[in-house]
Amino acid sequence: MTDRTYRVLVANNRAGIFALAGNEWTVLENTIKEFRSLETDDDGSFGDIDGVVIDSRGFVALAWK
């Protein structure tokens, strides 16, 4: 099993997703999704990690390294 580190990338356009990834991160292209608004939630098992609330359009994707 390979240990990977994952990152959630959020940008206002697709190009921004790849700019955030740079050369260090590999974008999982099938996870790139456009959204109208975005709000995160968690099950509390990681402690109080807060959340993200975006009230405008953008793109979200997963990346790994």
N, C-alpha and C positions, 0 to 999 in steps of 0.2 A: 504494500500500500504506500502510495506517495503522499507525503505531507504537503498540503498546499495551503497557502494563505489566500483568503478571498477578500474582495473589496466591492462595495456597492458604489457605483459611479452615478452621479446625477448631474445633468447638464441641460442647457436650454435648447440644444440641437445635437444631432448625431455626431457631427464633427467634434463637438465638445467632449463627448464620451471618449473618443480616441485621443484627443489632446490630453485629457486627464490620465489616461492609461500610459501614455508615453511609450518608451521602450522597455520599461520595467514590468508592466502588467500586460497580460493577454486577455483581451475582451472576449467573453463568450458571446459571439454574435447572435446566437439564437435567443439570448436573454434581453437583447435591446428592445425596449418597449416604449412607445410614446404614451404619455399620460396627460390628462386634463388637470388633475390635482393629485397630490401624493401625501399620504400620512402613514407613518410607521407605527407599529404596535409590537409588543413582545409578551412572552408568557411569564416574565418576571424571574426566570431561572438564572439570568445573568446579573441580577441585582437591578438597581435603578439606573438604567442606561439612557433615560430620556427618550426622545423621539425626534422625528423630522416631520414638519408640516410645510407643504409647498402649495400655495393657492393659485398657481398658474401652470401653463403647459410646459412640458419638458420631456426629457428622455431619461430612462433608468436602465442600468445594465449591471451584470456581474462581471468581475475580472478576477484573474488569479495570477499567482506567481509561485 
